[in-house]
Amino acid sequence: MSGSIIGSIANQYIFVIIARIIQSTGGSAFIALSMIIANQYMTASKRELALTLISGCLSLGSGIEFLIGGTFTFLWGWHSLFLLMLLVVLTLIGLFMFMPPGYADGKKLPVLLTSSGYFIY
């Protein structure tokens, strides 16, 4: 996140390089950590789907990233590419909102999903 903020306000080349180095440290860990989290915190029936979705999104992202990056650069300039990376923060907030209770602290409580929300039994 700090690399994205630095890169979006940078006007000198050295600060853009520093921002990209900071971003790459987080980006390199993101793929491995997402698969580890899916493997540790998902039930066996949902684990295969989660890993498939992660792999599919990575494959799709590697092909479509140039189109999205070019569109953002054309419309809002190269500074917008750094701000695009801040969407990860919104994704993390969404994950914590939709994760079943007990998984964050390792208790893994069984839950029953009903139309009105999660009920613990």
C-alpha positions, 0 to 999 in steps of 0.5 A: 500500500505504501508503494502505491501511495509513493508511486501515485505522487512521485514525479521523479524517476528514482521514487517511481523505481522505489515505489515499484520495489516496495510493490513487488515485495508485497506482490510476490507474496500475494500469490503464495499466501492466497493459496496457503490461506485457501488450503488452511482455512477452507473445508475440503469440499470448498478448497478445490474450488477456491484454488481453481478460482485463484489459478483461473484469476491469475491466468486471466489477469496475466492476459488482461492486465495489459489491456486494463493498464493501457486503458487506465494510462490513456484515460487518467495517466500513469499515476492511476496505475499505482492507485489501481493497486490500492483496490487490494485494501478494499478486497481485504476488507471484503474478505473479512466481512464475508469470512465465516466466524471463527476462521480468523482466530483459528477456532473454525466453528461450524456454520450453517448458511441460511437466508438470513445469514450465518448461524452457529450451531 
